[in-house]
Amino acid sequence: MKEKIAIVGSGIGGIAAAIRLAAQGHDVTVFEQADKPGGKLNELKQDGFRFDTGPSLFTLPGLVEELFSIGKSSAQTNFKYHKLENVCKYHYEDGTVLNAWADPHRFASEACEKVGEPAWRVHNYLNKVKEMYNLSAGLFIFRPFARWETFRSEAGKKVAKKFHKLDMLLSMHQRNKRSFKSKHLVKLFDRYGTYNGSNPYRAPATLNMIAHLEHSEGAYFPDKGMYDIITQLVNHARELGVVFNFNSRVEEVLFQNNKVRGGRVNGSRFFADRVVSDMDVTGFYKHLMPARKIPLRVRLMEKSSSAVIFYWGINHTFPGLELHNIFFAENYKEEFRYLFRKKQLYYDPTVYVFISNKVTGTDAPAGMENWFVMINAPVNQGQYTKEMMAELRTNIINKLSRMLDVDVNKHIVSESIGTPVTIEENTSSAGGAIYGSSSNSRFSAFMRHPNRVKRFGGLHFVGGSVHPGGGIPLCIASAGIVSNDIENENQKSKK
């Protein structure tokens, strides 16, 4: 049955949903408040530099390839990527530098040589998180979680038999501390809690499975940068008949007898049989359904972290840096206390430096580099003053200058900044939370907003703030869940 479907937002989840639903034969229109697609996965061009502004890590590329395989696509031949040899370079305050080689054996040897961690411990850990991922992915990622049919499925039965292997009783840090002798490796693997905006000292050890994707499946990077994922998928969606309307802010979703009947955009009404939201779920209820209460689970869930990002054009090259680089805080636990309890910026934050020009060769003028410099930050509660940002900038420059033994400040020739405030303004994410809610409880997965709400017919949700979570693979997975839901509902209506 052909339906008119409106998608609110053109992040990776919304675009993936548009492709799948158009391929099912539906009439799909995407409304985007910005002047171009991508949501958080976007780009910035300034002074001859190009920056990817959002997600910078590309894992499970097969999920993107699958989208290109839906219908005929010329875009697929234009999208190129390759596997990274060195996933990330980790810098510690004591001078230790660890390379996270994609080859697990090479990485284990590096850990043994640099920090004295027996290689067998590294392999044992990677095998355990691999087992955890393989056990749970079919239930927690690619299915509509918290439904009886999911728990009754083969994937659900499989998890039920080995539930203890999900390691939900310990925190990520507790498990990592038991797994490694080296504090350097504990800190390295604790960091994966930040991949969905959480605190590894509170988040369940189940989330240690995130490390499996980089260390066993591999990390990749598009030859033209991360935004090329959006560019080519939008081209593919258009070939399938999807219509994109930019500078089109949806102001309200309209219902009749709790069934979607369309919405209002830029003051004009539109009809739709279904609405798929790719907005932050809190912002969706607050702004597009203001007459209805925000669901209790959304109100109660602790928000994920946000970020402060400096986009620096650097008039120098650093051969010792990789595509992805981490400069750890000395006191990692204290950093997370500031992040989630004090809701303040830590004075010695962990700094992530992402340099896409290392791969593309076209994102910076000759002899220069484009530095995406990010720290995890608390959600916006009105605390971000000019003075605070100036102090943070100084602290970051001093930290990088000390650890790289160079005056970074004198090499900055171009600069822009993104904050929780601007993230909230540009993406309607509540408080600038990048991943919606955090996973700082063993029950977080059960509390995450579902991909459909039964009491509102025709209303569906994709994106990083709903099940299964944030990041490119999970957002694409949410689109698969929604497209399957719609297909199944239409098949039932035919009977």
C-alpha positions as a Python dict, from the first residue, in 0.01 Angstrom:
ca = {
    (1, 'M'): (0, 0, 0),
    (2, 'K'): (153, 328, -112),
    (3, 'E'): (151, 595, 157),
    (4, 'K'): (260, 954, 190),
    (5, 'I'): (538, 961, 447),
    (6, 'A'): (696, 1274, 591),
    (7, 'I'): (1039, 1251, 752),
    (8, 'V'): (1134, 1528, 993),
    (9, 'G'): (1510, 1579, 977),
    (10, 'S'): (1778, 1467, 735),
    (11, 'G'): (2036, 1315, 965),
    (12, 'I'): (2181, 978, 872),
    (13, 'G'): (1882, 802, 1034),
    (14, 'G'): (1627, 1007, 841),
    (15, 'I'): (1807, 959, 509),
    (16, 'A'): (1839, 584, 567),
    (17, 'A'): (1467, 565, 648),
    (18, 'A'): (1383, 766, 336),
    (19, 'I'): (1580, 525, 116),
    (20, 'R'): (1419, 216, 263),
    (21, 'L'): (1065, 355, 254),
    (22, 'A'): (1097, 489, -100),
    (23, 'A'): (1218, 147, -210),
    (24, 'Q'): (898, 1, -59),
    (25, 'G'): (705, 220, -301),
    (26, 'H'): (602, 502, -68),
    (27, 'D'): (587, 872, -151),
    (28, 'V'): (859, 1011, 78),
    (29, 'T'): (929, 1376, 157),
    (30, 'V'): (1207, 1491, 391),
    (31, 'F'): (1174, 1822, 574),
    (32, 'E'): (1498, 1974, 702),
    (33, 'Q'): (1523, 2300, 897),
    (34, 'A'): (1881, 2367, 779),
    (35, 'D'): (1989, 2463, 429),
    (36, 'K'): (2156, 2126, 361),
    (37, 'P'): (2124, 1764, 474),
    (38, 'G'): (2319, 1575, 737),
    (39, 'G'): (2210, 1696, 1080),
    (40, 'K'): (2506, 1643, 1312),
    (41, 'L'): (2693, 1462, 1032),
    (42, 'N'): (2779, 1777, 842),
    (43, 'E'): (3068, 1988, 715),
    (44, 'L'): (3217, 2334, 753),
    (45, 'K'): (3424, 2519, 495),
    (46, 'Q'): (3630, 2824, 588),
    (47, 'D'): (3951, 2994, 474),
    (48, 'G'): (4044, 2710, 239),
    (49, 'F'): (3988, 2439, 503),
    (50, 'R'): (3710, 2179, 514),
    (51, 'F'): (3598, 2014, 837),
    (52, 'D'): (3363, 1726, 908),
    (53, 'T'): (3160, 1865, 1197),
    (54, 'G'): (3003, 1556, 1348),
    (55, 'P'): (3072, 1183, 1373),
    (56, 'S'): (3426, 1113, 1259),
    (57, 'L'): (3455, 737, 1304),
    (58, 'F'): (3324, 502, 1037),
    (59, 'T'): (3255, 143, 1144),
    (60, 'L'): (3034, -131, 999),
    (61, 'P'): (3053, 15, 645),
    (62, 'G'): (2840, -274, 525),
    (63, 'L'): (2535, -93, 666),
    (64, 'V'): (2597, 199, 429),
    (65, 'E'): (2671, -40, 142),
    (66, 'E'): (2338, -211, 210),
    (67, 'L'): (2156, 121, 164),
    (68, 'F'): (2324, 169, -173),
    (69, 'S'): (2219, -183, -274),
    (70, 'I'): (1851, -93, -230),
    (71, 'G'): (1747, -11, -585),
    (72, 'K'): (1985, 89, -862),
    (73, 'S'): (2235, 353, -761),
    (74, 'S'): (2502, 548, -944),
    (75, 'A'): (2601, 695, -608),
    (76, 'Q'): (2742, 360, -493),
    (77, 'T'): (3019, 375, -751),
    (78, 'N'): (3113, 725, -630),
    (79, 'F'): (3144, 634, -262),
    (80, 'K'): (3491, 508, -175),
    (81, 'Y'): (3642, 426, 161),
    (82, 'H'): (3927, 222, 302),
    (83, 'K'): (4024, 46, 622),
    (84, 'L'): (4252, 226, 866),
    (85, 'E'): (4580, 61, 960),
    (86, 'N'): (4603, 264, 1281),
    (87, 'V'): (4261, 319, 1438),
    (88, 'C'): (4375, 581, 1689),
    (89, 'K'): (4689, 718, 1850),
    (90, 'Y'): (4663, 757, 2228),
    (91, 'H'): (4879, 1006, 2418),
    (92, 'Y'): (4917, 994, 2798),
    (93, 'E'): (5044, 1258, 3037),
    (94, 'D'): (5338, 1038, 3142),
    (95, 'G'): (5469, 1046, 2784),
    (96, 'T'): (5340, 703, 2682),
    (97, 'V'): (5206, 682, 2327),
    (98, 'L'): (4998, 380, 2223),
    (99, 'N'): (4896, 299, 1867),
    (100, 'A'): (4567, 113, 1839),
    (101, 'W'): (4664, -92, 1537),
    (102, 'A'): (4375, -249, 1346),
    (103, 'D'): (4555, -584, 1352),
    (104, 'P'): (4473, -729, 1697),
    (105, 'H'): (4805, -914, 1716),
    (106, 'R'): (5000, -599, 1636),
    (107, 'F'): (4797, -404, 1892),
    (108, 'A'): (4857, -669, 2158),
    (109, 'S'): (5230, -658, 2085),
    (110, 'E'): (5224, -278, 2111),
    (111, 'A'): (5051, -298, 2449),
    (112, 'C'): (5303, -553, 2572),
    (113, 'E'): (5601, -350, 2453),
    (114, 'K'): (5480, -4, 2561),
    (115, 'V'): (5294, -67, 2889),
    (116, 'G'): (5389, -422, 2985),
    (117, 'E'): (5044, -574, 2937),
    (118, 'P'): (5070, -946, 2851),
    (119, 'A'): (4945, -1003, 2497),
    (120, 'W'): (4723, -1288, 2612),
    (121, 'R'): (4525, -1049, 2832),
    (122, 'V'): (4456, -823, 2535),
    (123, 'H'): (4346, -1113, 2317),
    (124, 'N'): (4131, -1255, 2597),
    (125, 'Y'): (3956, -920, 2643),
    (126, 'L'): (3896, -870, 2270),
    (127, 'N'): (3754, -1222, 2242),
    (128, 'K'): (3516, -1156, 2531),
    (129, 'V'): (3381, -829, 2391),
    (130, 'K'): (3348, -996, 2051),
    (131, 'E'): (3140, -1273, 2208),
    (132, 'M'): (2930, -1014, 2387),
    (133, 'Y'): (2866, -823, 2063),
    (134, 'N'): (2778, -1135, 1864),
    (135, 'L'): (2546, -1251, 2140),
    (136, 'S'): (2355, -927, 2178),
    (137, 'A'): (2365, -733, 1850),
    (138, 'G'): (2070, -920, 1704),
    (139, 'L'): (1859, -831, 2007),
    (140, 'F'): (1983, -491, 2122),
    (141, 'I'): (2074, -325, 1790),
    (142, 'F'): (1889, -462, 1490),
    (143, 'R'): (1552, -543, 1646),
    (144, 'P'): (1280, -330, 1808),
    (145, 'F'): (1390, -379, 2168),
    (146, 'A'): (1144, -398, 2460),
    (147, 'R'): (874, -580, 2261),
    (148, 'W'): (752, -924, 2352),
    (149, 'E'): (800, -1052, 1998),
    (150, 'T'): (1166, -954, 2019),
    (151, 'F'): (1227, -1140, 2344),
    (152, 'R'): (1044, -1444, 2204),
    (153, 'S'): (1262, -1443, 1892),
    (154, 'E'): (1560, -1673, 1841),
    (155, 'A'): (1789, -1381, 1924),
    (156, 'G'): (1599, -1327, 2248),
    (157, 'K'): (1619, -1693, 2344),
    (158, 'K'): (1991, -1693, 2266),
    (159, 'V'): (2052, -1401, 2501),
    (160, 'A'): (1833, -1550, 2773),
    (161, 'K'): (2048, -1864, 2783),
    (162, 'K'): (2371, -1664, 2821),
    (163, 'F'): (2244, -1351, 2993),
    (164, 'H'): (2532, -1352, 3241),
    (165, 'K'): (2777, -1295, 2957),
    (166, 'L'): (2632, -947, 2903),
    (167, 'D'): (2822, -839, 3216),
    (168, 'M'): (2553, -598, 3336),
    (169, 'L'): (2640, -608, 3707),
    (170, 'L'): (2977, -435, 3677),
    (171, 'S'): (3057, -93, 3535),
    (172, 'M'): (3277, -61, 3228),
    (173, 'H'): (3563, 63, 3444),
    (174, 'Q'): (3526, -215, 3700),
    (175, 'R'): (3547, -481, 3429),
    (176, 'N'): (3837, -310, 3254),
    (177, 'K'): (4029, -274, 3580),
    (178, 'R'): (3983, -647, 3643),
    (179, 'S'): (4091, -729, 3288),
    (180, 'F'): (4418, -534, 3262),
    (181, 'K'): (4720, -464, 3479),
    (182, 'S'): (4804, -150, 3287),
    (183, 'K'): (4621, 169, 3383),
    (184, 'H'): (4689, 287, 3028),
    (185, 'L'): (4475, 11, 2877),
    (186, 'V'): (4206, 55, 3140),
    (187, 'K'): (4179, 420, 3040),
    (188, 'L'): (4187, 335, 2668),
    (189, 'F'): (3895, 93, 2694),
    (190, 'D'): (3704, 307, 2945),
    (191, 'R'): (3692, 572, 2673),
    (192, 'Y'): (3440, 369, 2474),
    (193, 'G'): (3174, 481, 2720),
    (194, 'T'): (3195, 823, 2557),
    (195, 'Y'): (3088, 673, 2224),
    (196, 'N'): (2727, 704, 2338),
    (197, 'G'): (2779, 997, 2571),
    (198, 'S'): (2809, 798, 2893),
    (199, 'N'): (3025, 770, 3203),
    (200, 'P'): (3236, 449, 3203),
    (201, 'Y'): (3248, 460, 3583),
    (202, 'R'): (2869, 415, 3591),
    (203, 'A'): (2770, 264, 3255),
    (204, 'P'): (2729, -117, 3254),
    (205, 'A'): (3019, -328, 3133),
    (206, 'T'): (2791, -448, 2853),
    (207, 'L'): (2899, -136, 2666),
    (208, 'N'): (3255, -267, 2648),
    (209, 'M'): (3131, -448, 2338),
    (210, 'I'): (3166, -115, 2153),
    (211, 'A'): (3542, -175, 2141),
    (212, 'H'): (3484, -486, 1931),
    (213, 'L'): (3385, -282, 1627),
    (214, 'E'): (3716, -95, 1608),
    (215, 'H'): (3953, -362, 1734),
    (216, 'S'): (3809, -665, 1554),
    (217, 'E'): (3574, -549, 1278),
    (218, 'G'): (3794, -250, 1192),
    (219, 'A'): (3761, 125, 1150),
    (220, 'Y'): (3729, 287, 808),
    (221, 'F'): (3729, 630, 650),
    (222, 'P'): (3569, 768, 332),
    (223, 'D'): (3823, 891, 78),
    (224, 'K'): (3643, 1227, 52),
    (225, 'G'): (3565, 1265, 423),
    (226, 'M'): (3270, 1175, 642),
    (227, 'Y'): (3026, 1416, 477),
    (228, 'D'): (3056, 1216, 155),
    (229, 'I'): (2840, 952, 324),
    (230, 'I'): (2558, 1208, 336),
    (231, 'T'): (2625, 1344, -13),
    (232, 'Q'): (2611, 1006, -182),
    (233, 'L'): (2316, 871, 20),
    (234, 'V'): (2111, 1183, -59),
    (235, 'N'): (2194, 1136, -429),
    (236, 'H'): (2079, 776, -401),
    (237, 'A'): (1760, 874, -219),
    (238, 'R'): (1674, 1124, -492),
    (239, 'E'): (1724, 855, -756),
    (240, 'L'): (1461, 654, -567),
    (241, 'G'): (1219, 948, -579),
    (242, 'V'): (1270, 1101, -233),
    (243, 'V'): (1197, 1475, -221),
    (244, 'F'): (1411, 1693, 8),
    (245, 'N'): (1281, 2028, 133),
    (246, 'F'): (1548, 2241, 302),
    (247, 'N'): (1496, 2554, 511),
    (248, 'S'): (1172, 2382, 609),
    (249, 'R'): (1115, 2372, 982),
    (250, 'V'): (826, 2145, 1080),
    (251, 'E'): (630, 2335, 1344),
    (252, 'E'): (369, 2079, 1441),
    (253, 'V'): (251, 1725, 1376),
    (254, 'L'): (-125, 1703, 1324),
    (255, 'F'): (-341, 1416, 1448),
    (256, 'Q'): (-701, 1304, 1413),
    (257, 'N'): (-822, 1054, 1671),
    (258, 'N'): (-458, 991, 1769),
    (259, 'K'): (-368, 906, 1408),
    (260, 'V'): (-114, 1108, 1212),
    (261, 'R'): (-274, 1326, 947),
    (262, 'G'): (19, 1546, 851),
    (263, 'G'): (180, 1854, 991),
    (264, 'R'): (260, 2219, 953),
    (265, 'V'): (581, 2350, 798),
    (266, 'N'): (673, 2717, 757),
    (267, 'G'): (309, 2806, 830),
    (268, 'S'): (159, 2572, 568),
    (269, 'R'): (-15, 2239, 623),
    (270, 'F'): (91, 1916, 457),
    (271, 'F'): (-83, 1577, 449),
    (272, 'A'): (93, 1256, 551),
    (273, 'D'): (-20, 905, 638),
    (274, 'R'): (287, 868, 855),
    (275, 'V'): (551, 1089, 1015),
    (276, 'V'): (901, 961, 1089),
    (277, 'S'): (1092, 1182, 1331),
    (278, 'D'): (1468, 1207, 1296),
    (279, 'M'): (1474, 1484, 1556),
    (280, 'D'): (1602, 1466, 1910),
    (281, 'V'): (1309, 1296, 2081),
    (282, 'T'): (1281, 1555, 2360),
    (283, 'G'): (1273, 1839, 2109),
    (284, 'F'): (1015, 1655, 1901),
    (285, 'Y'): (765, 1628, 2184),
    (286, 'K'): (840, 1976, 2315),
    (287, 'H'): (810, 2161, 1985),
    (288, 'L'): (602, 1945, 1750),
    (289, 'M'): (355, 1799, 2000),
    (290, 'P'): (336, 2078, 2261),
    (291, 'A'): (-20, 1996, 2367),
    (292, 'R'): (82, 1648, 2480),
    (293, 'K'): (300, 1556, 2776),
    (294, 'I'): (657, 1452, 2716),
    (295, 'P'): (671, 1079, 2802),
    (296, 'L'): (792, 1004, 3152),
    (297, 'R'): (1084, 793, 3029),
    (298, 'V'): (1211, 1086, 2823),
    (299, 'R'): (1181, 1326, 3116),
    (300, 'L'): (1352, 1091, 3362),
    (301, 'M'): (1646, 974, 3154),
    (302, 'E'): (1978, 1145, 3224),
    (303, 'K'): (2100, 1333, 2919),
    (304, 'S'): (2413, 1221, 2742),
    (305, 'S'): (2720, 1438, 2722),
    (306, 'S'): (2757, 1714, 2465),
    (307, 'A'): (3077, 1853, 2315),
    (308, 'V'): (3285, 2162, 2260),
    (309, 'I'): (3463, 2156, 1924),
    (310, 'F'): (3730, 2392, 1795),
    (311, 'Y'): (3779, 2389, 1419),
    (312, 'W'): (4135, 2505, 1370),
    (313, 'G'): (4319, 2565, 1047),
    (314, 'I'): (4683, 2486, 1127),
    (315, 'N'): (4966, 2629, 913),
    (316, 'H'): (5194, 2338, 989),
    (317, 'T'): (5201, 1962, 938),
    (318, 'F'): (5245, 1705, 1215),
    (319, 'P'): (5375, 1374, 1076),
    (320, 'G'): (5354, 1222, 1424),
    (321, 'L'): (4976, 1258, 1438),
    (322, 'E'): (4724, 1022, 1281),
    (323, 'L'): (4370, 1066, 1151),
    (324, 'H'): (4236, 1005, 1505),
    (325, 'N'): (4432, 1115, 1812),
    (326, 'I'): (4352, 1119, 2185),
    (327, 'F'): (4528, 1318, 2456),
    (328, 'F'): (4407, 1179, 2787),
    (329, 'A'): (4333, 1368, 3106),
    (330, 'E'): (4556, 1272, 3397),
    (331, 'N'): (4255, 1210, 3626),
    (332, 'Y'): (3993, 1048, 3402),
    (333, 'K'): (3749, 974, 3684),
    (334, 'E'): (3749, 1336, 3796),
    (335, 'E'): (3678, 1449, 3441),
    (336, 'F'): (3358, 1244, 3437),
    (337, 'R'): (3259, 1376, 3778),
    (338, 'Y'): (3275, 1728, 3636),
    (339, 'L'): (3092, 1616, 3323),
    (340, 'F'): (2791, 1445, 3481),
    (341, 'R'): (2771, 1566, 3842),
    (342, 'K'): (2912, 1917, 3853),
    (343, 'K'): (2792, 1993, 3496),
    (344, 'Q'): (3107, 2197, 3444),
    (345, 'L'): (3401, 2186, 3206),
    (346, 'Y'): (3702, 2006, 3351),
    (347, 'Y'): (4021, 2210, 3362),
    (348, 'D'): (4231, 1920, 3221),
    (349, 'P'): (3998, 1752, 2973),
    (350, 'T'): (4069, 1459, 2745),
    (351, 'V'): (4121, 1609, 2400),
    (352, 'Y'): (4034, 1440, 2070),
    (353, 'V'): (4210, 1568, 1757),
    (354, 'F'): (4070, 1450, 1423),
    (355, 'I'): (4258, 1549, 1106),
    (356, 'S'): (4066, 1438, 796),
    (357, 'N'): (4329, 1585, 563),
    (358, 'K'): (4558, 1299, 669),
    (359, 'V'): (4340, 1082, 444),
    (360, 'T'): (4170, 1311, 192),
    (361, 'G'): (4465, 1535, 109),
    (362, 'T'): (4214, 1799, -4),
    (363, 'D'): (4077, 1939, 323),
    (364, 'A'): (4358, 2188, 389),
    (365, 'P'): (4592, 2405, 182),
    (366, 'A'): (4934, 2261, 99),
    (367, 'G'): (5156, 2232, 403),
    (368, 'M'): (4864, 2277, 645),
    (369, 'E'): (4620, 2063, 843),
    (370, 'N'): (4256, 2087, 950),
    (371, 'W'): (4221, 2012, 1320),
    (372, 'F'): (3885, 1914, 1465),
    (373, 'V'): (3960, 1950, 1836),
    (374, 'M'): (3688, 1814, 2065),
    (375, 'I'): (3628, 1762, 2434),
    (376, 'N'): (3331, 1598, 2602),
    (377, 'A'): (3117, 1862, 2771),
    (378, 'P'): (2809, 1873, 2995),
    (379, 'V'): (2474, 1961, 2841),
    (380, 'N'): (2381, 2325, 2826),
    (381, 'Q'): (2221, 2457, 3145),
    (382, 'G'): (2317, 2818, 3089),
    (383, 'Q'): (2672, 2777, 3219),
    (384, 'Y'): (2861, 2848, 2894),
    (385, 'T'): (2997, 3201, 2925),
    (386, 'K'): (3255, 3372, 2704),
    (387, 'E'): (3497, 3365, 2996),
    (388, 'M'): (3451, 2989, 3039),
    (389, 'M'): (3513, 2924, 2669),
    (390, 'A'): (3823, 3145, 2668),
    (391, 'E'): (3964, 2956, 2967),
    (392, 'L'): (3888, 2621, 2801),
    (393, 'R'): (4062, 2729, 2481),
    (394, 'T'): (4372, 2827, 2677),
    (395, 'N'): (4372, 2498, 2871),
    (396, 'I'): (4343, 2291, 2553),
    (397, 'I'): (4617, 2482, 2373),
    (398, 'N'): (4847, 2451, 2673),
    (399, 'K'): (4779, 2078, 2702),
    (400, 'L'): (4841, 2005, 2334),
    (401, 'S'): (5147, 2230, 2325),
    (402, 'R'): (5296, 2052, 2626),
    (403, 'M'): (5224, 1701, 2504),
    (404, 'L'): (5337, 1770, 2146),
    (405, 'D'): (5629, 1992, 2251),
    (406, 'V'): (5526, 2272, 2014),
    (407, 'D'): (5350, 2607, 2049),
    (408, 'V'): (5014, 2515, 1894),
    (409, 'N'): (4870, 2864, 1935),
    (410, 'K'): (5111, 3026, 1691),
    (411, 'H'): (5006, 2781, 1418),
    (412, 'I'): (4630, 2853, 1436),
    (413, 'V'): (4538, 3061, 1129),
    (414, 'S'): (4164, 2989, 1110),
    (415, 'E'): (3909, 2916, 1382),
    (416, 'S'): (3544, 2837, 1447),
    (417, 'I'): (3381, 2684, 1751),
    (418, 'G'): (3086, 2459, 1824),
    (419, 'T'): (2937, 2439, 2173),
    (420, 'P'): (2644, 2267, 2345),
    (421, 'V'): (2457, 2594, 2288),
    (422, 'T'): (2513, 2594, 1911),
    (423, 'I'): (2449, 2220, 1888),
    (424, 'E'): (2112, 2276, 2054),
    (425, 'E'): (2034, 2571, 1827),
    (426, 'N'): (2134, 2394, 1506),
    (427, 'T'): (1996, 2045, 1569),
    (428, 'S'): (1719, 2096, 1829),
    (429, 'S'): (1898, 1849, 2059),
    (430, 'A'): (1788, 1915, 2417),
    (431, 'G'): (2077, 2085, 2596),
    (432, 'G'): (2301, 1997, 2304),
    (433, 'A'): (2304, 1631, 2413),
    (434, 'I'): (2466, 1444, 2126),
    (435, 'Y'): (2314, 1102, 2197),
    (436, 'G'): (1984, 1194, 2361),
    (437, 'S'): (2005, 1000, 2687),
    (438, 'S'): (2311, 848, 2850),
    (439, 'S'): (2360, 482, 2938),
    (440, 'N'): (2468, 547, 3295),
    (441, 'S'): (2247, 271, 3434),
    (442, 'R'): (2216, -101, 3367),
    (443, 'F'): (1850, -32, 3285),
    (444, 'S'): (1918, 242, 3029),
    (445, 'A'): (1865, 15, 2729),
    (446, 'F'): (1518, -72, 2859),
    (447, 'M'): (1431, 296, 2910),
    (448, 'R'): (1540, 431, 2572),
    (449, 'H'): (1253, 570, 2365),
    (450, 'P'): (1114, 309, 2122),
    (451, 'N'): (1091, 344, 1745),
    (452, 'R'): (713, 362, 1750),
    (453, 'V'): (447, 467, 1999),
    (454, 'K'): (135, 254, 1979),
    (455, 'R'): (-106, 519, 2105),
    (456, 'F'): (-21, 744, 1808),
    (457, 'G'): (-89, 565, 1483),
    (458, 'G'): (155, 644, 1205),
    (459, 'L'): (422, 803, 1427),
    (460, 'H'): (773, 657, 1414),
    (461, 'F'): (1117, 754, 1546),
    (462, 'V'): (1471, 711, 1414),
    (463, 'G'): (1806, 866, 1503),
    (464, 'G'): (2053, 879, 1787),
    (465, 'S'): (1815, 978, 2068),
    (466, 'V'): (1595, 667, 2035),
    (467, 'H'): (1655, 291, 2020),
    (468, 'P'): (1915, 155, 1960),
    (469, 'G'): (2125, 471, 2020),
    (470, 'G'): (2372, 719, 1874),
    (471, 'G'): (2643, 685, 1613),
    (472, 'I'): (2618, 610, 1242),
    (473, 'P'): (2562, 231, 1263),
    (474, 'L'): (2292, 256, 1529),
    (475, 'C'): (2109, 539, 1351),
    (476, 'I'): (2103, 331, 1032),
    (477, 'A'): (1979, 35, 1236),
    (478, 'S'): (1692, 246, 1372),
    (479, 'A'): (1584, 320, 1015),
    (480, 'G'): (1579, -51, 936),
    (481, 'I'): (1357, -117, 1237),
    (482, 'V'): (1110, 155, 1135),
    (483, 'S'): (1093, 48, 771),
    (484, 'N'): (1024, -311, 881),
    (485, 'D'): (754, -191, 1121),
    (486, 'I'): (579, 3, 845),
    (487, 'E'): (605, -284, 600),
    (488, 'N'): (465, -530, 856),
    (489, 'E'): (179, -297, 950),
    (490, 'N'): (80, -256, 586),
    (491, 'Q'): (92, -629, 525),
    (492, 'K'): (-136, -689, 824),
    (493, 'S'): (-382, -427, 699),
    (494, 'K'): (-416, -617, 369),
    (495, 'K'): (-534, -932, 546),
}
